[in-house]
Amino acid sequence: MRRLSNIILILCITLLLVLPTISSYADDWPVPHPFYLTSEDQSKLFFFQTHEWPDGIELDESMRDLVTGLYYNTNPPELIYPVEIGGPFREEDFFFSHDLHYFVWRPSENLRYPSVEESIALRFYGYGELLAEYLIMDLVSDMDTVRQSTTMAMWLSQDHHPSIEFDSTTNLLRFITSENEEYWFDITTGTEIGIDSPDVGRCSEWDYDYNDYLSEPDIPTDEPSRTLSLAHILLISVGVFAVAMIIVLSIMLVVGGKKH
């Protein structure tokens, strides 16, 4: 009896040590929906197609047949070139140049690999082609600074708000990582530039109001909520059960010891 109690006690303690390493929260994202942006001169639009069209999307039905890509802003839109973007995307994930030929994608739902290091941080596109891709391990060396949820690896700084911004005048992207390291990238090449660059010097303000010249349709903009998933509720329940078992076994061992 004592040996069995000891084995169960060890298993419960091991379980309690493992549980804190598992994120307690899941990300409850709204259903991705199609959207588009128009260029500064209104001559072009960039359309993002999704598998589902949730209720409340105020888009013309003719757009259901469009693919993700750049179009002339005509009726109907005329395709200039398609763009392949993998994974779920949302309008707040993108930074565009004035002419819409260049953009950078910072996926919100980027945790797609077993390890945080291999999750996508940034992808740069130009004229429909992928220019460069950066994984989190390319920008952050200490993975302990990267917070995680079930769908996100948060590699940007939590101490700076905003931690990422875009200047459409110079096409420069500036961000601060979870290690509080500052980087500048040219989105037309997808390459890092030195902080002493003349173009960086012309970006004197932190708040650039990126994409303020772009227009988009009236679409739902629900923020993602953080809710407990069923799996995490079960994990918490198991943890509570483990604590109860430890208490019961401790009492049993104490009572058994007194009898002997």
Steps between C-alpha positions, in 0.01 A plus 500: 500500500780738595689427174186567290436822690857614436473426128173693469649786700802522266274496193284779640802717583642442150167603348492817706849591382406449135169690506646850552705464181178475297332825401174554689336704227387434144438759231142532385538680166212630291446310174739640233313704241586642156603863477676740264712814506520769232813687397557867575399604148202260502621333178570158654365280774647206686243233576534230766286193442401258777325163502200632690285811462352567845173691535537877506765527229398788274669391180361456151404140427713512183808510724437142613682379188807719551832360617740670740705748303538847350230635265424806295219682678245448223153348488549210510857509639768393249773273636858630473660206678400247768686460829526179700484558874490189720313474824219709652541876465327813625506862383701618802783262405615700195701812416480627140694740280302782337471315167415164667780322312697444822376381836609319813292236677532454875267204567304520823443124506862404445552207738491220243802292599598284796767753598461875543830558319356380169183708513464774238574857609495696172455443127581766240331502158567699184308488172329178601818314600640410841810714552609382843380302800617533858433247773492601863843347554637738235398800712499374860773297666350448847179302451414537868401859420239386247156455654273232357135418467345216304527687167743784560870536572530861619849597390442876504567710809226516762662809655468733198168612351487475211788258458480497117430786256536583133596825326342505152714795391825306527352146489681421823373260763614555857442259787628405845532135595426325828868547583452878459718502188411756233501410129435688175406325174443624147178331386591541129794262545418315822845580637614659823656846481729673747347727760737775384352497147390843366152360438475400866597853595202632305265287709496736795164401645411169659127519421469477122130414464592230251259428215295810589467578130353161420126443485314182573138384507276503802589170665478359852809578708449286809813469707618147584399398849695283739284215631558170669478213254351161588846342499631755747194462723570126511865566587399729784251239622774236499722736696232554764448123518875449543509747791207324663671162458820630658305627800312170538817291461684717750225443754503126427878482547482692826216284636673182382826605664326557833342152489843344457 
